[in-house]
Amino acid sequence: MHRLILAAASVLCAGMSAAAPPAVAPILTTPEARDVHSYARPEVARVTHVALDLDADFTAHRMAGTATLDILAARGGNEIVLDDEDLEIQAITDARGRPLHWSLGQGDATHGRPLIVEIGAARRIVIRYRSAPEAAALQWLTPAQTVGRNHPYLLSQGESILNRSWIPTQDSPGIRQTWEARITVPAPLTAVMSGERLSPRGVPAGPGRRAFRFRMTHPVAPYLIAIAVGDIAFRALGPRTGVWTEPAMLDRAASELRDTEAMVAAAERLYGPYRWGRYDMIVLPPSFPYGGMENPTLTFLTPTVIAGDRSLVSVIAHELSHSWSGNLVTNAVWSDSWLNEGFTTYAENRVMELVYGPHRASQEAALSWDDMQAALRQLGPTSPATALHHDFDDPDGTNSGIIYDKGAIFLRTIEHIVGRPRWDAYLRSYFDRHAFQPMTSAGFLADLRANLIRGDRALEDRLQLDRWVYQPGVPDNAARPDPAAFAEVDAAVRTFDAGGPADGAAFARWNWAERVRFLKGIAQRQSQARLAELDRAFRLADSGNSEVLFAWLRLALANRYEPAVPAAERFLQAMGRMRFVVPIFQALVAQGDWGLPIAQRIYAETRAGYHSVTRDRVDRLLQRH
């Protein structure tokens, strides 16, 4: 279970160079690399390239057209199994247009159904199809749900296994594929995708429509194929960085993200050359369910990161760092998602340190430690869910305090034990060795032992590698945060908890991390009078920083502080970021007869504006009550 041999026998295709993307990326066939969240059988036949030719139909809310798949099959492999969630398949042919027999197998609500195609000798197949109007990966927004309020908008979110709802392929992170696309959209809308733009302004494609073309020559995990269509404009931030967003948001977004080029340079200094060409971003409408999504060449961002003072740009450092951990080297299966997120959370902090200094980085690392501790309290320190490697039925059923924060602290612990220069050299070589390849926990530990530990038994014992990855809780060698990072704030917490006044002057000069530390640090059971005092002194309901407002609302609602309800309602109406939306609804629901009716009323008003990712989580929460 814990062994991985990266040799010719364990990949379907080998012989690629680590410095350049292979023509066909390898797959892992060891037991721990079996993806239980895909119906694909890549050892028999696998997709190597996807070519999409699709129309975006904003009236029917469908993507319709063809997907042409290039296939690599083992000797005797005469069928390929794809992943399908509610696609309307109209025909499947070989490259010459000859019909191929296909069928849909038994599936389930989480994974959709297997699409089984009898390929015979065909190594290229053409699937004519339409996505369903309610395709889980796609959100079709009305003009009223955009900033400009004049044109509709389309956005996608593929992670973890949602892209099978609009692309018929093998939707597994371990089956990397190159791709290209031709997308037609209504004029005057603009389409962007997570690949090289071949026709930036579009070309005429019939009455009232324009076509945009894209390609990705690096093999990527299929969840990283992403699209956005809307009334959007672009502004360069540097020679290889820029931002897309609605015209009314462009000035604010460009100002907020102006350090992006410096972040790219910092990440390259740490982990080697940026291999994806451009690093652009798109600030999406508020319904986008995540803080950011690391789609190659085009990070998708929530507008909640636009705080006006660059206080929340660690999100950019995180998504950029995915260009190495997650996009370059990708977890082969979702049970090892910490290999994406834990690595990236660690790298994010290192980038922030280079660009903004050690003090800011140490504070954000301390908040990460706090988030891990909160997850341990919530789950229980001996819960199997606190191990980095997990085997959950739900591909998204992981706790961010574990896969992000415990994962990052594990890597920080290795750094502290072996020393930063040695650790940095190892990480850079790791990304080089495994560039454009999938990875498992077992594979990473094997690489670590071969290329860092090198038989040093004493070092092996100090690192406690298997305990970190496969056991619950946190080993006793964990690298703890700098106790001085929040010295002033922690003193203020003690003063307030002892009955002292809310110090508005101190709060006003603190940065966002210090304000969040205070709000999370004070006793979480507060009287109405003390909450009112905090509200008056700190003007919390008016905070323009989403992280600060979120921390305040959770505290206030958990104590049934009625004056916070209007601010919570405005917050939930203004964005659909799951990290904020779900906990606020949870805080309300936990208050029973006081909070549940409030949650139900607000959700009835906001549900239609949320992406399916957020909506499904809140649906499940409210259905239990």
C-alpha positions as CSV (number, residue, x, y, z in Angstrom):
1,M,0.0,0.0,0.0
2,H,2.8,2.4,0.8
3,R,5.1,1.4,-2.0
4,L,5.3,3.1,-5.4
5,I,7.7,2.3,-8.2
6,L,7.9,4.8,-11.0
7,A,9.2,2.5,-13.7
8,A,8.1,1.5,-17.1
9,A,5.9,-1.3,-15.7
10,S,3.9,1.1,-13.6
11,V,2.9,3.6,-16.3
12,L,1.1,3.2,-19.5
13,C,3.4,5.6,-21.2
14,A,6.9,6.5,-20.0
15,G,10.2,8.1,-21.3
16,M,9.3,11.8,-20.9
17,S,11.7,14.5,-19.8
18,A,11.1,16.2,-16.5
19,A,12.1,19.5,-18.1
20,A,9.4,19.5,-20.8
21,P,5.9,18.2,-20.9
22,P,5.5,14.7,-22.2
23,A,3.4,14.1,-25.3
24,V,1.4,11.7,-23.2
25,A,1.6,12.0,-19.5
26,P,2.1,8.9,-17.4
27,I,-0.5,7.3,-15.2
28,L,0.1,5.4,-12.0
29,T,-1.3,1.9,-11.7
30,T,-0.3,1.0,-8.2
31,P,-3.2,0.2,-5.8
32,E,-3.2,3.5,-3.9
33,A,-3.5,5.3,-7.3
34,R,-6.8,3.7,-8.1
35,D,-9.4,6.5,-8.4
36,V,-12.6,5.4,-6.8
37,H,-14.3,8.6,-8.0
38,S,-14.0,7.8,-11.7
39,Y,-15.4,5.0,-13.7
40,A,-12.3,5.1,-16.0
41,R,-10.1,2.1,-16.5
42,P,-7.0,3.9,-17.9
43,E,-4.9,0.7,-17.8
44,V,-7.2,-0.5,-20.7
45,A,-7.8,2.7,-22.6
46,R,-7.3,6.3,-21.7
47,V,-7.9,9.8,-23.0
48,T,-4.8,11.7,-24.0
49,H,-6.3,14.8,-25.7
50,V,-9.7,16.5,-25.8
51,A,-10.8,18.9,-28.5
52,L,-14.0,20.8,-27.8
53,D,-16.2,22.6,-30.3
54,L,-19.1,24.0,-28.3
55,D,-21.8,26.6,-28.5
56,A,-22.7,28.5,-25.3
57,D,-26.5,28.7,-25.4
58,F,-27.5,31.3,-22.8
59,T,-31.2,30.8,-23.5
60,A,-31.2,27.0,-23.0
61,H,-28.3,27.1,-20.5
62,R,-26.5,24.4,-22.4
63,M,-23.0,23.8,-23.9
64,A,-23.7,21.9,-27.1
65,G,-21.4,20.5,-29.9
66,T,-18.7,17.9,-30.0
67,A,-15.8,16.5,-28.0
68,T,-13.2,14.7,-30.0
69,L,-11.1,12.4,-27.9
70,D,-7.7,10.9,-28.7
71,I,-7.2,7.6,-27.1
72,L,-4.3,5.4,-26.0
73,A,-5.3,1.8,-25.6
74,A,-3.5,-1.2,-24.4
75,R,-3.2,-4.2,-26.7
76,G,-6.6,-5.9,-26.9
77,G,-8.3,-2.8,-25.4
78,N,-11.5,-2.4,-27.5
79,E,-13.6,-0.2,-25.2
80,I,-13.1,3.0,-23.2
81,V,-15.0,4.1,-20.1
82,L,-15.7,7.8,-19.7
83,D,-17.3,9.8,-16.9
84,D,-20.8,11.3,-17.6
85,E,-23.1,13.3,-15.4
86,D,-26.4,14.0,-17.1
87,L,-24.9,14.6,-20.6
88,E,-27.3,14.2,-23.5
89,I,-25.4,12.1,-25.9
90,Q,-26.6,12.4,-29.5
91,A,-24.1,10.3,-31.4
92,I,-20.6,8.8,-31.0
93,T,-18.5,8.1,-34.1
94,D,-14.9,7.3,-35.1
95,A,-12.8,9.9,-36.9
96,R,-14.4,9.0,-40.2
97,G,-17.9,9.4,-39.0
98,R,-18.8,5.7,-38.6
99,P,-21.1,5.1,-35.7
100,L,-19.7,3.4,-32.6
101,H,-21.8,1.5,-30.1
102,W,-22.1,3.1,-26.7
103,S,-24.0,2.6,-23.5
104,L,-24.5,4.1,-20.1
105,G,-23.8,1.9,-17.1
106,Q,-25.2,2.0,-13.6
107,G,-24.1,5.0,-11.6
108,D,-24.9,7.0,-8.5
109,A,-25.8,10.6,-7.4
110,T,-22.2,11.5,-6.6
111,H,-20.3,10.1,-9.6
112,G,-22.8,10.2,-12.4
113,R,-22.7,7.2,-14.7
114,P,-20.0,5.4,-16.8
115,L,-20.2,6.1,-20.5
116,I,-18.9,2.9,-22.2
117,V,-17.8,3.2,-25.9
118,E,-16.8,0.2,-28.0
119,I,-13.9,1.7,-29.9
120,G,-12.5,-1.4,-31.6
121,A,-9.5,-0.2,-33.6
122,A,-10.6,3.5,-33.4
123,R,-8.1,5.8,-31.6
124,R,-10.0,9.0,-32.1
125,I,-13.7,9.3,-31.3
126,V,-16.2,12.1,-31.8
127,I,-19.0,12.6,-29.3
128,R,-21.9,14.9,-30.2
129,Y,-23.7,16.0,-27.1
130,R,-25.3,18.7,-24.9
131,S,-24.8,19.5,-21.3
132,A,-27.9,19.5,-19.1
133,P,-29.4,22.9,-18.1
134,E,-28.5,22.2,-14.5
135,A,-25.0,20.9,-15.2
136,A,-23.2,20.9,-11.8
137,A,-20.0,22.6,-13.1
138,L,-21.7,25.4,-14.9
139,Q,-23.4,28.5,-13.5
140,W,-25.5,30.6,-15.9
141,L,-26.0,34.1,-14.4
142,T,-28.6,36.6,-15.4
143,P,-27.5,40.2,-16.1
144,A,-28.9,41.2,-12.6
145,Q,-26.4,38.8,-11.0
146,T,-23.4,40.7,-12.5
147,V,-21.8,44.0,-11.6
148,G,-22.6,45.6,-15.0
149,R,-26.2,44.3,-15.0
150,N,-26.3,44.5,-18.8
151,H,-25.3,41.0,-20.0
152,P,-25.5,37.4,-18.8
153,Y,-22.5,35.5,-17.6
154,L,-21.2,31.9,-17.6
155,L,-18.6,30.4,-15.3
156,S,-17.4,26.9,-14.5
157,Q,-16.0,25.2,-11.5
158,G,-14.7,21.7,-12.2
159,E,-12.9,20.6,-9.0
160,S,-13.3,17.9,-7.8
161,I,-15.4,15.8,-10.2
162,L,-17.9,18.3,-11.7
163,N,-16.4,18.7,-15.2
164,R,-18.0,15.4,-16.3
165,S,-21.2,17.4,-16.3
166,W,-20.1,19.4,-19.4
167,I,-17.1,17.5,-20.9
168,P,-17.3,13.7,-21.7
169,T,-13.9,12.5,-20.7
170,Q,-12.1,10.5,-18.0
171,D,-12.6,12.9,-15.1
172,S,-9.8,11.7,-12.9
173,P,-6.9,13.9,-11.7
174,G,-4.5,11.1,-12.4
175,I,-5.3,10.9,-16.1
176,R,-3.7,14.1,-17.5
177,Q,-4.8,15.3,-20.9
178,T,-3.9,18.1,-23.3
179,W,-6.8,19.9,-24.8
180,E,-8.0,22.5,-27.2
181,A,-11.3,24.3,-27.7
182,R,-13.4,26.4,-30.0
183,I,-16.2,28.1,-28.1
184,T,-18.9,30.3,-29.8
185,V,-20.7,32.8,-27.7
186,P,-23.2,35.6,-28.3
187,A,-21.7,39.0,-29.3
188,P,-20.6,41.1,-27.6
189,L,-19.5,38.6,-24.9
190,T,-16.0,37.4,-24.5
191,A,-14.9,33.9,-23.7
192,V,-11.8,33.0,-21.7
193,M,-10.4,29.6,-20.8
194,S,-7.6,28.1,-18.8
195,G,-5.3,27.8,-21.7
196,E,-3.4,29.7,-24.3
197,R,-5.7,32.2,-26.1
198,L,-5.4,31.8,-29.9
199,S,-8.1,34.3,-30.9
200,P,-8.2,36.9,-28.1
201,R,-10.8,39.1,-29.7
202,G,-12.8,36.3,-31.3
203,V,-13.8,35.9,-34.9
204,P,-17.2,36.0,-36.5
205,A,-19.2,32.8,-36.2
206,G,-22.5,33.4,-37.8
207,P,-25.2,36.0,-37.1
208,G,-24.7,37.6,-33.7
209,R,-22.0,35.2,-32.5
210,R,-18.2,35.1,-32.1
211,A,-15.9,32.2,-31.8
212,F,-12.8,32.0,-29.5
213,R,-10.1,29.4,-29.7
214,F,-7.8,28.0,-26.9
215,R,-5.3,25.3,-26.4
216,M,-3.3,23.7,-23.6
217,T,-0.2,21.8,-24.8
218,H,0.8,20.7,-21.3
219,P,-1.1,17.6,-20.1
220,V,-3.3,18.7,-17.1
221,A,-5.8,17.0,-14.8
222,P,-9.2,17.4,-16.5
223,Y,-10.7,19.3,-13.5
224,L,-8.5,22.2,-14.5
225,I,-10.3,22.8,-17.8
226,A,-12.3,26.0,-17.1
227,I,-14.4,28.6,-18.9
228,A,-15.9,32.0,-18.2
229,V,-18.0,34.0,-20.6
230,G,-19.2,37.5,-20.1
231,D,-18.8,41.2,-20.6
232,I,-15.2,41.3,-19.5
233,A,-12.2,43.4,-20.1
234,F,-8.4,42.9,-19.6
235,R,-5.6,44.9,-18.1
236,A,-2.0,43.9,-18.1
237,L,-0.2,44.0,-14.7
238,G,3.2,43.0,-15.9
239,P,4.9,41.4,-18.9
240,R,3.3,38.0,-18.2
241,T,0.5,38.8,-15.8
242,G,-2.9,40.5,-16.1
243,V,-6.5,40.5,-14.9
244,W,-9.8,40.0,-16.5
245,T,-13.1,41.2,-15.0
246,E,-16.2,43.2,-15.7
247,P,-15.3,46.8,-16.8
248,A,-16.8,48.3,-13.7
249,M,-14.5,46.2,-11.5
250,L,-11.3,46.6,-13.6
251,D,-9.7,49.6,-11.9
252,R,-10.2,48.1,-8.4
253,A,-9.1,44.7,-9.4
254,A,-5.9,45.9,-11.2
255,S,-5.0,48.1,-8.2
256,E,-5.5,45.2,-5.7
257,L,-3.5,42.7,-7.7
258,R,-0.6,44.9,-8.8
259,D,2.0,42.8,-6.9
260,T,1.2,39.7,-8.9
261,E,4.3,39.9,-11.1
262,A,6.5,40.2,-8.0
263,M,4.7,37.1,-6.6
264,V,5.5,35.1,-9.8
265,A,9.2,36.1,-9.5
266,A,9.2,35.1,-5.8
267,A,7.7,31.7,-6.6
268,E,10.2,31.1,-9.4
269,R,13.1,32.0,-7.0
270,L,11.8,29.3,-4.7
271,Y,10.6,26.5,-7.0
272,G,12.0,27.0,-10.4
273,P,10.7,28.4,-13.7
274,Y,7.0,29.2,-14.2
275,R,6.1,26.7,-17.0
276,W,2.7,27.9,-18.1
277,G,3.5,31.0,-20.1
278,R,1.2,33.6,-18.8
279,Y,-0.3,34.0,-15.3
280,D,-3.6,35.9,-15.6
281,M,-6.5,36.1,-13.3
282,I,-10.2,36.7,-13.7
283,V,-12.3,38.3,-10.9
284,L,-15.7,36.6,-11.2
285,P,-19.1,37.6,-10.1
286,P,-19.9,37.2,-6.4
287,S,-21.5,33.7,-6.8
288,F,-18.2,32.0,-7.4
289,P,-18.0,29.4,-4.7
290,Y,-14.3,29.5,-3.8
291,G,-11.7,32.1,-2.8
292,G,-9.8,31.1,-5.9
293,M,-9.3,28.3,-8.3
294,E,-5.9,27.5,-9.8
295,N,-7.0,26.9,-13.4
296,P,-3.7,27.0,-15.4
297,T,-2.9,30.3,-17.0
298,L,-6.1,31.8,-15.6
299,T,-6.8,31.8,-11.9
300,F,-10.5,32.2,-11.1
301,L,-11.0,34.6,-8.1
302,T,-13.9,35.7,-5.9
303,P,-14.5,39.4,-5.6
304,T,-14.3,39.0,-1.8
305,V,-10.4,39.2,-2.1
306,I,-10.8,42.8,-3.4
307,A,-10.5,44.5,0.0
308,G,-9.0,47.8,-1.2
309,D,-5.7,47.5,0.7
310,R,-4.2,44.3,-0.7
311,S,-4.8,42.7,2.7
312,L,-6.2,39.4,1.3
313,V,-3.8,38.9,-1.6
314,S,-2.5,35.7,0.1
315,V,-5.2,34.1,-2.0
316,I,-3.2,35.1,-5.1
317,A,0.0,33.7,-3.6
318,H,-1.9,30.4,-2.9
319,E,-3.4,30.0,-6.4
320,L,-0.1,31.0,-8.1
321,S,1.7,28.4,-6.0
322,H,-0.6,25.8,-7.4
323,S,1.3,26.3,-10.6
324,W,3.9,24.0,-9.1
325,S,1.9,22.0,-6.5
326,G,-1.4,20.9,-7.9
327,N,-1.0,21.8,-11.6
328,L,2.6,20.7,-12.3
329,V,2.5,17.8,-9.8
330,T,-1.0,16.7,-9.1
331,N,-2.6,14.4,-6.6
332,A,-3.5,11.2,-8.6
333,V,-6.6,10.6,-6.4
334,W,-8.7,12.9,-4.2
335,S,-7.8,10.9,-1.1
336,D,-4.4,12.5,-1.4
337,S,-5.7,16.1,-2.0
338,W,-3.3,17.4,0.7
339,L,-0.5,16.9,-1.9
340,N,-2.2,19.8,-3.7
341,E,-3.5,21.9,-0.9
342,G,-1.0,21.3,1.9
343,F,2.0,21.9,-0.4
344,T,0.4,25.0,-1.8
345,T,-0.5,26.5,1.6
346,Y,3.1,26.0,2.6
347,A,4.4,27.6,-0.6
348,E,1.9,30.4,-0.4
349,N,3.4,31.4,3.0
350,R,6.9,31.4,1.6
351,V,5.9,33.6,-1.3
352,M,4.2,36.0,1.1
353,E,7.4,36.1,3.2
354,L,9.5,37.1,0.1
355,V,7.1,39.7,-1.1
356,Y,5.7,41.2,2.1
357,G,8.2,40.3,4.8
358,P,8.6,37.8,7.6
359,H,6.2,39.4,10.1
360,R,3.2,39.2,7.8
361,A,4.1,35.6,6.9
362,S,4.5,34.6,10.5
363,Q,1.1,36.0,11.4
364,E,-0.6,34.2,8.5
365,A,1.2,31.0,9.5
366,A,-0.1,31.4,13.1
367,L,-3.6,31.7,11.7
368,S,-3.1,28.5,9.8
369,W,-2.1,26.8,13.0
370,D,-5.2,28.1,14.6
371,D,-7.3,26.7,11.8
372,M,-5.7,23.3,12.2
373,Q,-6.4,23.4,15.9
374,A,-10.1,24.3,15.2
375,A,-10.4,21.3,12.9
376,L,-8.9,19.0,15.5
377,R,-11.4,20.2,18.0
378,Q,-14.3,19.9,15.6
379,L,-13.4,16.4,14.3
380,G,-11.7,15.0,17.4
381,P,-7.9,14.5,17.6
382,T,-8.2,10.8,17.1
383,S,-10.7,10.9,14.2
384,P,-9.5,9.2,11.0
385,A,-10.6,12.4,9.3
386,T,-7.6,14.2,10.8
387,A,-5.1,12.1,8.8
388,L,-3.7,13.7,5.7
389,H,-4.4,10.7,3.6
390,H,-8.1,9.8,3.8
391,D,-10.5,7.4,2.2
392,F,-13.9,9.2,2.2
393,D,-16.7,8.4,-0.1
394,D,-17.2,12.1,-1.0
395,P,-14.3,13.5,-3.1
396,D,-14.9,16.9,-1.5
397,G,-15.4,15.4,2.0
398,T,-12.2,16.8,3.6
399,N,-11.6,19.4,6.2
400,S,-9.5,22.4,5.0
401,G,-8.0,22.7,8.5
402,I,-6.4,19.3,7.8
403,I,-5.5,19.0,4.1
404,Y,-4.5,22.7,3.9
405,D,-3.2,23.6,7.3
406,K,-2.0,20.3,8.8
407,G,-0.4,19.6,5.4
408,A,1.4,22.9,5.4
409,I,2.5,22.4,9.0
410,F,3.9,19.0,8.1
411,L,6.1,20.5,5.4
412,R,7.1,23.4,7.7
413,T,8.1,20.8,10.3
414,I,10.4,19.1,7.8
415,E,11.9,22.5,6.9
416,H,12.6,23.2,10.6
417,I,14.2,19.8,11.1
418,V,16.4,19.6,8.0
419,G,17.0,23.3,7.6
420,R,15.6,25.7,5.0
421,P,18.4,25.6,2.4
422,R,18.3,21.8,2.2
423,W,14.5,21.7,2.2
424,D,14.2,24.3,-0.5
425,A,16.7,22.4,-2.7
426,Y,14.7,19.2,-2.3
427,L,11.4,20.8,-3.1
428,R,12.7,22.4,-6.2
429,S,14.1,19.1,-7.4
430,Y,10.9,17.3,-6.5
431,F,8.9,19.6,-8.8
432,D,11.5,19.0,-11.6
433,R,11.5,15.3,-11.2
434,H,7.7,14.9,-11.3
435,A,6.7,17.8,-13.6
436,F,3.4,17.1,-15.4
437,Q,2.9,13.9,-13.5
438,P,0.4,12.6,-11.0
439,M,1.5,11.8,-7.4
440,T,0.3,9.8,-4.4
441,S,1.2,10.1,-0.7
442,A,3.1,6.9,-1.0
443,G,5.0,8.2,-4.0
444,F,5.9,11.5,-2.2
445,L,7.2,9.7,0.9
446,A,9.2,7.3,-1.3
447,D,10.7,10.3,-3.1
448,L,11.4,12.0,0.2
449,R,13.2,9.0,1.5
450,A,15.2,8.5,-1.7
451,N,16.3,12.1,-2.3
452,L,16.3,13.8,1.2
453,I,16.6,11.3,3.9
454,R,18.9,8.9,2.0
455,G,19.1,6.2,4.6
456,D,19.7,8.6,7.6
457,R,17.8,6.5,10.2
458,A,18.1,9.2,12.9
459,L,16.5,11.8,10.5
460,E,13.8,9.3,9.5
461,D,12.9,8.9,13.2
462,R,12.8,12.6,13.9
463,L,10.5,13.3,10.9
464,Q,7.8,10.8,11.8
465,L,6.6,10.8,8.2
466,D,4.1,7.9,8.2
467,R,2.5,9.3,11.4
468,W,2.0,12.7,9.8
469,V,0.4,11.2,6.7
470,Y,-1.5,8.2,7.7
471,Q,-2.3,8.7,11.4
472,P,-4.8,11.0,13.0
473,G,-3.9,14.0,15.1
474,V,-0.7,16.0,15.0
475,P,2.7,14.5,16.0
476,D,4.6,16.0,18.8
477,N,7.4,17.3,16.5
478,A,5.1,19.8,14.8
479,A,6.7,23.2,14.1
480,R,4.8,25.7,16.1
481,P,4.1,29.3,15.1
482,D,6.2,32.2,16.4
483,P,4.6,33.1,19.8
484,A,5.5,36.7,19.2
485,A,3.5,37.0,16.0
486,F,0.5,38.3,17.8
487,A,1.9,39.4,21.2
488,E,0.0,42.7,21.4
489,V,-3.2,41.1,20.2
490,D,-3.0,38.2,22.6
491,A,-2.5,40.6,25.4
492,A,-5.6,42.5,24.3
493,V,-7.6,39.3,24.3
494,R,-6.6,38.6,27.9
495,T,-7.5,42.1,28.9
496,F,-10.9,42.0,27.3
497,D,-11.7,38.5,28.7
498,A,-10.8,39.8,32.1
499,G,-13.5,42.5,31.8
500,G,-11.5,45.3,30.2
501,P,-12.9,47.6,27.6
502,A,-12.9,47.1,23.8
503,D,-9.9,49.1,22.6
504,G,-11.1,50.8,19.5
505,A,-7.8,52.7,18.9
506,A,-5.8,49.5,19.0
507,F,-8.3,47.7,16.7
508,A,-8.1,50.6,14.2
509,R,-4.3,50.3,13.8
510,W,-4.3,46.5,13.6
511,N,-4.1,44.7,10.3
512,W,-6.7,42.2,9.2
513,A,-4.9,39.2,10.6
514,E,-4.6,40.9,14.0
515,R,-8.3,41.8,14.0
516,V,-9.3,38.2,13.1
517,R,-7.0,36.8,15.8
518,F,-8.7,39.0,18.4
519,L,-12.2,38.1,17.3
520,K,-11.4,34.4,17.3
521,G,-9.3,34.6,20.5
522,I,-11.7,36.2,22.9
523,A,-14.1,34.0,24.8
524,Q,-16.7,32.8,22.3
525,R,-19.6,33.1,24.8
526,Q,-20.3,36.8,25.2
527,S,-23.1,38.8,26.7
528,Q,-25.3,41.0,24.6
529,A,-23.8,44.1,26.3
530,R,-20.2,43.0,25.5
531,L,-21.1,42.3,21.9
532,A,-22.7,45.7,21.6
533,E,-19.6,47.2,23.0
534,L,-17.4,45.4,20.4
535,D,-19.7,46.4,17.7
536,R,-19.7,50.1,18.6
537,A,-15.9,50.3,19.3
538,F,-14.8,48.4,16.3
539,R,-17.5,49.3,13.7
540,L,-17.6,45.6,12.8
541,A,-20.8,45.5,10.8
542,D,-19.2,48.1,8.4
543,S,-15.9,46.2,7.9
544,G,-14.8,46.1,4.2
545,N,-12.6,43.1,4.9
546,S,-14.5,39.9,4.3
547,E,-12.3,37.9,6.7
548,V,-12.9,40.3,9.6
549,L,-16.6,40.6,8.9
550,F,-16.9,36.8,8.7
551,A,-15.1,36.3,12.0
552,W,-17.5,38.9,13.6
553,L,-20.6,37.4,12.2
554,R,-19.8,33.9,13.4
555,L,-19.1,35.2,16.9
556,A,-22.2,37.4,17.0
557,L,-24.7,34.9,15.6
558,A,-23.4,32.1,17.9
559,N,-24.5,34.4,20.7
560,R,-27.9,35.4,19.2
561,Y,-26.9,39.0,18.7
562,E,-29.8,40.4,16.8
563,P,-28.2,43.6,15.5
564,A,-25.8,41.4,13.5
565,V,-28.6,39.7,11.5
566,P,-28.9,42.5,8.9
567,A,-25.2,42.5,8.3
568,A,-25.2,38.7,7.9
569,E,-28.1,38.9,5.5
570,R,-26.3,41.5,3.4
571,F,-23.1,39.4,3.4
572,L,-24.9,36.2,2.3
573,Q,-26.7,38.1,-0.4
574,A,-23.6,39.7,-1.7
575,M,-21.5,36.6,-2.4
576,G,-21.6,32.8,-2.7
577,R,-18.1,31.9,-1.4
578,M,-18.6,28.6,0.3
579,R,-16.0,29.2,3.0
580,F,-18.1,32.0,4.3
581,V,-21.6,31.0,3.4
582,V,-21.7,27.5,4.9
583,P,-20.3,28.4,8.3
584,I,-22.7,31.4,8.7
585,F,-25.7,29.2,7.9
586,Q,-24.3,26.7,10.4
587,A,-24.0,29.3,13.1
588,L,-27.6,30.3,12.5
589,V,-28.9,26.7,12.4
590,A,-27.0,25.9,15.6
591,Q,-29.2,28.4,17.4
592,G,-32.3,26.4,16.9
593,D,-35.6,28.3,17.3
594,W,-33.8,31.6,17.1
595,G,-31.5,31.1,14.2
596,L,-33.1,28.4,12.1
597,P,-36.0,30.6,10.9
598,I,-33.5,33.3,10.0
599,A,-31.4,30.9,8.0
600,Q,-34.4,29.5,6.2
601,R,-35.7,33.0,5.3
602,I,-32.3,34.2,4.1
603,Y,-31.6,31.1,2.1
604,A,-35.0,31.3,0.4
605,E,-33.8,34.7,-0.9
606,T,-30.2,33.8,-1.8
607,R,-30.2,30.1,-2.9
608,A,-30.8,30.9,-6.6
609,G,-27.7,33.0,-6.7
610,Y,-25.3,30.4,-5.4
611,H,-23.2,28.0,-7.5
612,S,-24.3,24.3,-7.2
613,V,-21.2,23.6,-5.0
614,T,-22.3,26.0,-2.3
615,R,-26.0,25.3,-2.8
616,D,-25.6,21.6,-2.3
617,R,-23.8,22.1,1.0
618,V,-26.4,24.4,2.4
619,D,-29.2,22.2,1.1
620,R,-27.9,19.3,3.1
621,L,-27.5,21.4,6.2
622,L,-31.0,22.7,6.2
623,Q,-32.6,19.4,5.2
624,R,-31.3,17.9,8.4
625,H,-33.3,20.4,10.4
